[in-house]
């Protein structure tokens, strides 16, 4: 199970729910902090690390086991995942500061694998441009968590 060690909206959450990225083996569960809105309805309070098409602040519905069955309302936010290609603390710190200056939220899964929350489409273009420049310099690779 994938567990978030430092969720960005921990103070807004009041429970755990689960999401599964489906594959031929059934997929691994990711535990997500959430805020309960109603019976089986929750708001996501963490940046999904591995789950596609799910973002911070999305409203979701779960089954009786608290596993997400569908997204009821998309927040309009975006998730980007980045992976550093080499162990380099100076590089990570540089990228961290640059991303924070763009007003994104960051959750580290490991030192070299981060999930980034981008609040809207306009900011997404700026963040993507910055990450493309990093990619071109062989600093990191990245992917958009929205695969719709």
N, C-alpha and C positions, 0 to 999 in steps of 0.2 A: 504494500500500500504506500502511495506517495503522500507524505505529510508535510505541511507547510510549517516551517520553524518560526517565521516572523511575518505573519499576515499584515498587510497594510491597513486594514480596517478592523483590527482585532477589537478595538474599543466599541465598535458598532455591532459586533456579533454576539449571538447568544446560544449558538448550537453548531453542530457539525452536520454536514450532509455529504453525499458521495457522488462522484461522477466516474464514468467508465468510458475510456476510449476503446471502442469495439474493434477487435481484430479476430483473426481465425482461431485464436486461443481463448477468446472471451474477453480479453483485455484486463488491464490492471486498474484497480480502484485508486482514485485520487480523493483524499479527504479535504473538504473545503469548509472554511468557516463561513457561516451565514447568519442572517438575521431572520427569524421567523416572522412572517407577515400574517399568515392564516394557516389553517390546517393544510398541510402538504404544499404550502407556498412560501418561498424563501427568496431573500435577496443575497446574492453572492458578495462576500466581504473579503475576498482574497483574489489575487491574480492567478488564474489557472496556469499551472506549470506545463501540463501535457495535454490537456483537453482542448480540442479544437472547437471553434464556434461558440465560445463561452467567454464572457468578460466580467470584470469587476462591475458590480451594481446591477447585473442582469437579474431579472425576476424569473424564478424557475418553479416547476412543479416536481414533486417527488412521489415515489411509491411508498408503501408502508415501511420499507426498509431504509427510507431516506435517501434512496438513489434517484438522481435526476432522471425524469422521463421526458421532459420537454422544457424549452425556454418559452415562457409566456410573454415576456416583454424585454427586448434588447435595450440596453442602456445607451447605446450609441458610442460607447467606449470601444477601444481596440486593444488587443493583446499582441505583443511582439515578444518573441523568444530570441535570446542571443547566446551564442556559445563562443568563448574565446578559444582560439586555436593553439595558444601556448600559455604556459605558466609565466605570467608577467604582472606582478602587483602594481608596478608603476602604470602600465597600460590600463589595467582594470580601474585604477583610481582616476586616470584621465578620462576614460569613457564614463565612469560614474558621475564625475563632476559635470561633464558636458551634457549628459542626459538630464541630470537634475536641473541644470540651467534652462532646459526646455520645458520644465514643469511636468515631468512624468513621475510616476510612482514606480518603484523597483522592488521586486522580491528576489532574493538570491536563493536558488535551490542548492547550488554549490558555488564555490568561488568563481567557477568558469561557466556557469549556466544560470542565466537570469531570465525572469519574466518581467516585462515592462507594460505598464498600463498607460495608454494614451487617451486623453479625454475626448478628442473629437477628430473629424476628418482633416481639418486645417492643420492641426498640430501633427497629425499622422504624416503628412507630407514632409514637414520639417524633420521629424525624427527619422523617417525613411531616408531622406537625403543625407543626413549625418551618418547613418549606419551604412549606406552604400559607400560613402567615402572611406569608412573604416574597413569595409569588406575589400575595397579596391587596394588597400594597403596591407592586405592579408592579416588584419588584426583580429577579425572575428567573422563568424557567419551568423545569419539571422533568418527568421521566418515569421510570417504573419500568422497569427493564431486563427484568423478568419479564413476558413476554407470553403465558404459557401459559393 
